[in-house]
């Protein structure tokens, strides 16, 4: 007999116990490490963050959560550094472009040939998202995935 969750088309997350469960996602990411001055300015209340990613590096997401992302990269981003990221989040039925300021919280060696590192980023500030077309949804709700097995 098929699993009820799978037969109804739900996503199965296994035994995820984190406060903010991760959703596996393979999507391109544009990012740039910010200087201390750029970071302070970008986090200001009335910051103009439209040009933060004029120059950028490319990476690829490993997973995404309400609190941040993990991404593959070839750049050795130091822990506690601040980066600007731009990505396209695609979850069945909804797609969203998102620009955020994030802090590097962890960097590990990658097991993929194409990339040297896996970097974990914690969102500090969501600068832009285009979920305005979805009346009853914002970015926090989109990424607030609950584990049905918890």
C-alpha positions as CSV (number, residue, x, y, z in Angstrom):
1,X,0.0,0.0,0.0
2,X,1.5,3.4,-1.0
3,X,2.5,5.9,1.7
4,X,-0.4,8.4,2.3
5,X,1.9,11.4,2.2
6,X,3.4,10.4,-1.1
7,X,0.0,9.5,-2.7
8,X,-1.3,13.0,-1.9
9,X,1.7,14.7,-3.5
10,X,3.3,16.0,-0.3
11,X,7.0,16.5,0.0
12,X,8.6,14.0,2.5
13,X,11.4,15.5,4.6
14,X,12.4,12.5,6.6
15,X,13.3,13.0,10.2
16,X,14.2,16.7,10.0
17,X,14.4,18.0,13.6
18,X,15.8,21.5,12.9
19,X,13.9,24.6,13.9
20,X,13.9,25.7,10.3
21,X,13.8,22.6,8.1
22,X,15.9,22.6,4.9
23,X,14.3,22.0,1.5
24,X,16.8,20.5,-1.0
25,X,17.1,22.8,-4.0
26,X,19.5,23.0,-6.9
27,X,19.4,26.6,-8.2
28,X,21.9,29.1,-9.4
29,X,22.9,31.9,-6.9
30,X,24.7,35.1,-7.6
31,X,26.6,36.4,-4.6
32,X,29.2,39.0,-3.6
33,X,31.2,39.3,-0.4
34,X,30.6,42.8,1.1
35,X,33.2,45.0,2.8
36,X,32.4,46.2,6.3
37,X,31.4,49.6,5.0
38,X,29.1,48.0,2.3
39,X,27.6,45.7,4.9
40,X,26.8,48.5,7.3
41,X,25.3,50.6,4.5
42,X,23.2,47.7,3.1
43,X,21.8,46.9,6.6
44,X,20.7,50.5,7.2
45,X,17.1,51.3,7.4
46,X,16.9,53.3,4.2
47,X,19.6,51.5,2.2
48,X,19.6,51.5,-1.6
49,X,20.6,47.9,-2.3
50,X,19.8,48.0,-6.0
51,X,23.5,47.9,-7.1
52,X,24.9,45.4,-4.6
53,X,25.3,42.7,-7.2
54,X,26.7,44.8,-10.1
55,X,29.7,42.4,-9.9
56,X,29.1,38.9,-8.6
57,X,30.3,35.4,-8.4
58,X,28.1,32.4,-9.3
59,X,27.3,29.5,-7.0
60,X,24.6,26.8,-6.7
61,X,22.2,26.1,-3.8
62,X,22.3,22.9,-1.8
63,X,19.2,23.7,0.2
64,X,17.1,26.6,1.5
65,X,15.2,27.3,4.6
66,X,13.3,30.2,6.2
67,X,16.5,31.2,8.0
68,X,19.1,30.9,5.2
69,X,20.7,28.8,2.5
70,X,23.6,26.4,1.9
71,X,25.4,26.8,-1.3
72,X,28.3,25.3,-3.3
73,X,31.1,27.8,-4.1
74,X,34.7,27.9,-5.2
75,X,35.4,31.0,-3.2
76,X,36.7,30.6,0.4
77,X,34.2,32.8,2.2
78,X,35.4,33.5,5.8
79,X,33.0,32.8,8.7
80,X,31.2,35.9,10.0
81,X,31.6,37.7,6.6
82,X,28.6,39.3,5.0
83,X,27.4,38.6,1.5
84,X,24.7,39.8,-0.8
85,X,22.9,37.0,-2.5
86,X,20.4,36.8,-5.4
87,X,18.6,33.6,-6.2
88,X,15.5,32.1,-7.8
89,X,13.5,30.0,-5.3
90,X,11.3,27.4,-7.0
91,X,8.9,25.3,-5.0
92,X,6.1,23.4,-6.7
93,X,3.5,25.9,-7.7
94,X,5.4,29.0,-6.7
95,X,8.5,30.7,-8.0
96,X,10.2,33.7,-6.5
97,X,13.3,35.9,-7.0
98,X,14.9,36.8,-3.8
99,X,17.8,39.2,-2.9
100,X,19.1,39.1,0.7
101,X,22.0,40.1,2.9
102,X,23.4,37.1,4.8
103,X,26.1,36.1,7.2
104,X,28.5,33.2,6.5
105,X,28.1,30.9,9.5
106,X,29.9,27.8,8.2
107,X,32.2,26.7,5.4
108,X,33.2,23.1,4.7
109,X,35.0,21.3,1.9
110,X,32.7,20.1,-0.9
111,X,32.4,16.6,-2.1
112,X,31.4,17.8,-5.6
113,X,34.1,18.1,-8.3
114,X,32.7,21.3,-9.7
115,X,32.9,23.2,-6.3
116,X,35.5,23.4,-3.6
117,X,33.2,24.5,-0.6
118,X,29.8,24.2,0.9
119,X,28.9,27.5,2.6
120,X,26.0,28.0,5.0
121,X,24.5,31.5,5.1
122,X,22.0,32.9,7.6
123,X,19.7,35.6,6.3
124,X,20.1,38.9,8.0
125,X,17.8,41.0,5.8
126,X,15.6,40.2,2.9
127,X,16.2,43.1,0.5
128,X,13.8,42.2,-2.2
129,X,11.4,39.4,-3.2
130,X,8.6,39.3,-5.8
131,X,5.9,37.4,-3.9
132,X,3.6,40.4,-4.2
133,X,1.6,38.5,-6.8
134,X,0.6,35.9,-4.1
135,X,-1.9,37.6,-1.9
136,X,-1.7,35.3,1.1
137,X,2.0,34.4,1.0
138,X,5.2,36.1,1.9
139,X,8.8,34.9,1.8
140,X,8.8,33.7,5.4
141,X,5.7,31.6,4.8
142,X,7.0,30.2,1.6
143,X,10.2,29.0,3.4
144,X,8.4,27.9,6.6
145,X,8.3,24.2,5.8
146,X,7.1,22.0,8.6
147,X,8.1,18.3,8.9
148,X,4.9,16.2,8.9
149,X,6.8,13.4,10.6
150,X,8.1,15.5,13.6
